[in-house]
Amino acid sequence: MLRGSYAAKVDEKGRLKLPSDFRSKIEEEYGSKFYITASLEIDSVHLYPLPVWEEIERKLAGQPMTNASVDKFMDITGYYGAEVTMDSQGRILIPQRLREAVQIRDEVNVMGKMRFLSIWNDENYKTKRLNQPFGKDDAHELSQRGI
């Protein structure tokens, strides 16, 4: 399970060194290959261990491609996506198109989302939380789901 948040840096070549806690858990359970893409809001990077992404692809393959939501999902994740491999130093290359779209550079936050990682420009994350705070409706939705 990938949880918590860690500060990290993206170097001048666009490589992110994964925080060691995440790196060890991912390598142990999934290996060193990933699918990297934008979030659906195109405000952060999502880094999926390749077996997790392949599970999503299997589910998508069973859906009609004429479904507008499936098509939008495939468009976003395909346009910004790439298969990447972690190098021996624990670095992942974030493609330039993706870095530019979500303003990923220098200092970033890497957050565990159970089965994948979410990578944020810190200011963008703070702005999102201010504009979309967790409220009573969110708490109610979670309670309806037993959380």
C-alpha positions as CSV (number, residue, x, y, z in Angstrom):
1,M,0.0,0.0,0.0
2,L,1.4,3.4,-1.0
3,R,0.6,6.1,1.5
4,G,1.8,9.4,2.8
5,S,3.5,12.3,1.1
6,Y,7.2,13.1,0.5
7,A,9.0,16.0,-0.9
8,A,11.2,15.2,-3.9
9,K,13.1,16.9,-6.7
10,V,12.9,16.8,-10.5
11,D,16.3,17.4,-12.0
12,E,17.1,19.6,-15.1
13,K,16.6,16.5,-17.4
14,G,13.1,15.9,-16.0
15,R,14.0,12.9,-13.8
16,L,12.2,12.3,-10.5
17,K,14.0,10.4,-7.8
18,L,11.4,8.4,-6.1
19,P,11.3,8.7,-2.3
20,S,13.0,5.6,-0.8
21,D,9.9,4.4,1.1
22,F,7.9,4.3,-2.1
23,R,10.7,2.9,-4.2
24,S,11.3,-0.1,-1.9
25,K,7.6,-1.0,-1.7
26,I,7.1,-0.6,-5.5
27,E,10.2,-2.6,-6.4
28,E,9.3,-5.4,-4.0
29,E,5.7,-5.8,-5.2
30,Y,5.7,-4.6,-8.8
31,G,9.1,-4.2,-10.3
32,S,10.7,-1.2,-12.0
33,K,8.3,-0.5,-14.9
34,F,5.6,2.1,-14.8
35,Y,3.0,3.9,-16.9
36,I,3.1,7.6,-16.3
37,T,0.4,10.0,-17.4
38,A,-1.6,13.1,-16.4
39,S,-4.5,13.0,-13.9
40,L,-7.8,13.4,-15.6
41,E,-8.0,17.0,-14.5
42,I,-4.5,17.5,-16.0
43,D,-3.2,19.1,-12.8
44,S,-0.9,16.4,-11.5
45,V,1.1,13.4,-12.7
46,H,-0.1,9.8,-12.0
47,L,2.6,7.1,-11.8
48,Y,1.2,3.6,-12.0
49,P,3.3,0.5,-11.5
50,L,2.9,-1.3,-14.8
51,P,0.9,-4.2,-13.4
52,V,-1.6,-1.8,-11.9
53,W,-2.0,0.1,-15.2
54,E,-2.4,-3.2,-17.1
55,E,-5.3,-4.1,-14.8
56,I,-6.9,-0.8,-15.7
57,E,-6.4,-1.5,-19.3
58,R,-8.0,-5.0,-19.0
59,K,-11.1,-3.3,-17.5
60,L,-11.1,-0.7,-20.3
61,A,-10.8,-3.3,-22.9
62,G,-14.2,-4.7,-21.8
63,Q,-15.9,-1.4,-22.2
64,P,-17.5,-0.1,-25.4
65,M,-15.1,2.3,-27.1
66,T,-18.1,4.4,-28.2
67,N,-18.7,5.4,-24.5
68,A,-17.7,9.0,-24.2
69,S,-16.2,8.7,-20.7
70,V,-14.0,5.8,-21.9
71,D,-12.9,7.8,-24.9
72,K,-12.0,10.9,-22.9
73,F,-10.1,8.7,-20.4
74,M,-8.2,7.0,-23.2
75,D,-7.5,10.4,-24.9
76,I,-6.0,12.0,-21.8
77,T,-4.0,9.0,-20.5
78,G,-2.8,8.2,-24.0
79,Y,-1.8,11.8,-25.0
80,Y,0.2,12.4,-21.9
81,G,1.2,8.8,-21.2
82,A,4.3,6.8,-21.6
83,E,5.8,3.5,-20.4
84,V,8.9,4.3,-18.3
85,T,11.5,2.3,-16.4
86,M,13.1,3.3,-13.1
87,D,16.8,3.4,-13.4
88,S,19.3,1.9,-11.0
89,Q,19.3,5.2,-8.9
90,G,15.6,5.1,-8.5
91,R,14.8,7.8,-11.0
92,I,11.8,8.1,-13.4
93,L,11.9,10.3,-16.5
94,I,8.8,12.5,-16.6
95,P,8.2,13.3,-20.3
96,Q,8.5,16.9,-21.2
97,R,4.9,17.3,-22.5
98,L,3.6,16.0,-19.2
99,R,6.0,18.2,-17.1
100,E,4.9,21.3,-19.0
101,A,1.2,20.5,-18.8
102,V,1.1,20.1,-15.0
103,Q,4.0,22.5,-14.2
104,I,6.3,19.8,-12.7
105,R,9.8,21.2,-12.0
106,D,12.3,21.4,-9.2
107,E,10.5,20.7,-5.8
108,V,7.4,18.4,-6.0
109,N,5.3,16.4,-3.6
110,V,4.9,12.7,-4.2
111,M,1.8,11.3,-2.6
112,G,0.7,7.7,-2.2
113,K,-2.7,6.9,-3.5
114,M,-2.8,3.2,-2.4
115,R,-1.8,1.6,-5.7
116,F,-0.2,4.5,-7.6
117,L,1.6,7.8,-6.9
118,S,0.4,11.3,-7.5
119,I,3.1,13.9,-8.2
120,W,2.2,17.6,-7.7
121,N,3.6,21.0,-8.0
122,D,3.2,22.2,-4.4
123,E,1.5,25.5,-5.2
124,N,-0.9,23.9,-7.6
125,Y,-1.9,21.3,-4.9
126,K,-2.4,24.1,-2.3
127,T,-4.6,26.0,-4.8
128,K,-6.7,23.0,-5.5
129,R,-7.3,22.3,-1.8
130,L,-8.3,25.9,-1.3
131,N,-10.7,25.9,-4.2
132,Q,-12.0,22.4,-3.6
133,P,-12.0,21.9,0.2
134,F,-13.2,18.7,1.9
135,G,-16.7,19.5,3.0
136,K,-19.8,18.0,4.6
137,D,-21.0,16.4,1.3
138,D,-17.6,14.7,1.0
139,A,-17.9,13.4,4.6
140,H,-21.4,12.2,3.9
141,E,-20.3,10.4,0.7
142,L,-17.6,8.6,2.6
143,S,-19.9,7.6,5.4
144,Q,-22.3,6.1,2.8
145,R,-19.4,4.0,1.6
146,G,-18.6,2.8,5.2
147,I,-15.6,5.0,5.7
